[in-house]
Structures are given as C-alpha cells and as structure tokens.
Amino acid sequence: MNSPFSSWQAWALLSASFAALTAIFAKLGVENVNSDFATFIRTCVILLALGAILTATGQWQPFGTVSGKTYLFLVLSGLATGASWICYFRALKLGDAARVAPIDKLSVVLVAIFGVAFLGEKLSTPNWLGVLLIAAGTLLVAYRG
C-alpha cells in the first residue's frame, strides 16, 4: 500500500497549507516589528529547524560532494527566496494578507511560463487554461472593489 506521503501531490498540498499559515502568522508577526527584521527571525527559525531535521534523520552530507553547478543554482535559489521573503513581508506589513497572498501566488503563473521558456517543459491547452484561470482568479481576489 502506498503512503499518501510518497506522492508529490500530498507534499504540494502540505506546502500550500503551510504557505497559507505562513501568511496569517507573518501578518500577525510583522504588526509591531520591521519587516526585514521579521524576515531575519523567520530565516533563523528555518535554519535551526532544517539543521535539526538533517541531524535527526542523518541526512547531512559532505559539502565537497556537491557540484559547483549545484552550488550555483542553490545559491541563486536562496537569493531569490530571500528577495521573495523580504518583498512578501514588506507587502504583508502594508496590505491585507487576503490580498497579498494571492498576488504572491502569481508565482504559479510565472513558474509555468518560465518552465516552458527556460526548461523546455510542455503544457497542454487545458494546462494553459488553468494558468489563465489562476491569473484571473488572483486578480479578482486582490481587487479591492
């Protein structure tokens, strides 16, 4: 019998659930603190949690076993993540979580476009329709009417 945690769909749903909680907790957390400092605290928590997970599961590996190309892309990913978090926390400081989070999720639309443009991924007509609906839904949720 397959575990639900052996599918990418289960992990993606968990990711979405935790991302939703992130928006709510972050909105409450940035209320009385600078958004960049709030991002720093969040990052420290993530570092400690991941270090504990790697230690508990024995998944540490020697840094020398990672290729230069992998390091390059992970560093770029880390910089993009950091920039995203800084912008996200600043947006939450200034706006409603119910409007900020959907706009942040335009990343889904951008990933589809970038995946096709840079990774050679293929999307079918129904996939593109979904991408357009996500974009339209994002705009409707963010609309202040």
C-alpha positions, 0 to 999 in steps of 0.5 A, a space after each residue: 500500500 502506498 503512503 499518501 506521503 510518497 506522492 508529490 501531490 500530498 507534499 504540494 498540498 502540505 506546502 500550500 497549507 503551510 504557505 497559507 499559515 505562513 501568511 496569517 502568522 507573518 501578518 500577525 508577526 510583522 504588526 509591531 516589528 520591521 519587516 526585514 527584521 521579521 524576515 531575519 527571525 523567520 530565516 533563523 527559525 528555518 535554519 535551526 529547524 532544517 539543521 535539526 531535521 538533517 541531524 535527526 534523520 542523518 541526512 547531512 552530507 559532505 559539502 565537497 560532494 556537491 557540484 559547483 553547478 549545484 552550488 550555483 543554482 542553490 545559491 541563486 535559489 536562496 537569493 531569490 527566496 530571500 528577495 521573495 521573503 523580504 518583498 512578501 513581508 514588506 507587502 504583508 506589513 502594508 496590505 491585507 494578507 487576503 490580498 497579498 497572498 494571492 498576488 504572491 501566488 502569481 508565482 504559479 503563473 510565472 513558474 509555468 511560463 518560465 518552465 516552458 521558456 527556460 526548461 523546455 517543459 510542455 503544457 497542454 491547452 487545458 494546462 494553459 487554461 488553468 494558468 489563465 484561470 489562476 491569473 484571473 482568479 488572483 486578480 479578482 481576489 486582490 481587487 479591492 472593489 
